Amino acid sequence: MLNVRRQWTRTKELTPPKAGSRRAVPISDDLVRLLLEWKMAASDQTGPVFASRSGGRLAHRNVERRGFDPAAADAGLQSITFHDLRHAYGSRLASKGLTALAIVDAMGHKKTATTEIYIKRFNGPQADDKVREAMTG
């Protein structure tokens, strides 16, 4: 699990994300191992896993400019934003058949209606096929 504990602006620490809600985000065992290896190899094992050149926390815009934007360009992706990763996550969960409630929990939404955007986007034509299959004797 990845625990979201802090959120920062340029100058100060805020309450935990989403107005005080703390949550655990399930991540794969492989990713946990990779993050632990990265952390253990760092010269400052008490600092952030992904640090700035000076060893401090990364600002959101810094992550976009130095990491995400070049990676998207290398992959040939255009007009993609960092927030699109969130949409991809929700769509991927829907594509794997997770229930709306499971996706709500994983994404930290308060309302199922917010999550249904991802499910509808992915499952439109496939949902019709599943209904037909379910109704077949």
C-alpha positions in Angstrom: 0.0 0.0 0.0 1.1 3.5 -0.7 0.0 5.9 2.1 -0.8 9.4 1.1 0.3 11.4 4.1 1.2 14.9 2.9 0.4 17.4 0.3 2.4 20.6 -0.4 2.0 23.9 -2.1 5.1 25.8 -3.1 5.7 27.2 0.4 3.8 25.1 3.0 2.5 21.7 3.9 -1.3 21.3 3.7 -3.6 19.0 5.5 -3.6 15.5 4.0 -5.2 15.3 0.5 -8.9 16.0 0.0 -9.5 18.2 3.0 -8.1 15.9 5.7 -8.9 12.4 4.3 -6.0 10.0 4.6 -6.1 6.8 2.5 -4.0 3.9 1.4 -3.6 3.3 -2.3 -3.1 -0.3 -3.3 0.0 -0.8 -5.5 1.6 -3.9 -6.9 4.2 -5.9 -4.9 6.7 -5.3 -7.7 6.3 -1.5 -7.4 6.7 -1.7 -3.6 9.9 -3.6 -4.1 11.2 -1.1 -6.7 10.4 1.9 -4.4 12.1 0.2 -1.4 15.2 -0.5 -3.5 15.2 3.1 -4.7 14.8 4.4 -1.2 17.5 2.2 0.3 20.0 3.2 -2.5 19.4 6.9 -1.7 22.1 8.8 0.2 19.4 10.3 2.5 17.1 7.4 3.4 14.9 9.7 5.6 14.0 12.1 2.8 11.5 11.8 0.0 11.7 8.8 -2.4 11.7 11.2 -5.4 13.8 14.2 -4.4 14.8 17.5 -6.1 18.4 18.1 -7.0 18.9 19.6 -3.6 17.4 16.6 -1.8 14.0 18.2 -0.9 10.5 17.4 -2.0 9.5 17.8 -5.6 7.0 20.5 -6.6 4.1 19.3 -8.8 5.3 21.5 -11.7 8.8 20.2 -11.3 7.6 16.6 -11.6 5.7 17.6 -14.8 8.6 19.5 -16.4 11.5 17.2 -15.6 9.8 13.8 -15.5 6.3 13.5 -17.0 6.5 15.8 -20.0 9.8 14.3 -21.4 8.5 10.8 -20.8 5.2 11.5 -22.6 7.2 13.1 -25.5 9.5 10.1 -25.7 6.4 7.8 -25.9 5.0 9.9 -28.7 2.0 11.1 -26.6 0.6 14.5 -27.3 -1.8 16.6 -25.3 -1.5 14.4 -22.3 -1.5 15.9 -18.8 -0.2 14.5 -15.5 -3.9 14.3 -14.3 -4.6 12.0 -17.3 -2.7 9.3 -15.3 -5.6 9.4 -12.8 -8.1 8.8 -15.6 -6.0 6.0 -17.0 -5.9 4.4 -13.6 -9.7 4.5 -13.2 -10.2 3.2 -16.7 -7.7 0.4 -16.2 -9.5 -0.7 -13.0 -12.8 -0.7 -14.9 -11.2 -2.7 -17.8 -10.2 -5.4 -15.3 -13.8 -5.7 -14.1 -13.6 -4.1 -10.7 -16.9 -3.0 -9.2 -17.8 0.7 -9.0 -17.4 0.6 -5.2 -13.9 -0.9 -5.5 -12.9 1.8 -7.9 -14.4 4.5 -5.7 -12.2 3.2 -2.8 -9.1 3.0 -4.9 -9.5 6.5 -6.3 -10.6 8.1 -3.2 -13.9 9.4 -4.6 -16.7 10.3 -2.2 -19.5 9.6 -4.7 -20.0 6.6 -7.0 -21.2 9.0 -9.7 -17.7 10.5 -10.1 -16.3 7.0 -10.6 -19.0 6.0 -13.1 -17.3 8.3 -15.7 -14.4 5.8 -15.9 -16.7 2.8 -16.1 -18.9 4.2 -18.8 -16.0 5.4 -20.9 -14.5 1.9 -20.9 -17.5 -0.4 -20.7 -20.0 1.2 -23.2 -20.1 -1.4 -26.0 -18.7 -4.2 -23.8 -21.5 -3.7 -21.2 -24.1 -4.4 -23.9 -22.3 -7.7 -24.7 -22.2 -8.7 -21.1 -25.9 -8.0 -20.6 -26.7 -10.1 -23.7 -24.5 -12.9 -22.4 -26.1 -12.8 -18.9 -29.6 -13.0 -20.4 -28.7 -16.0 -22.6 -30.1 -19.2 -21.1 
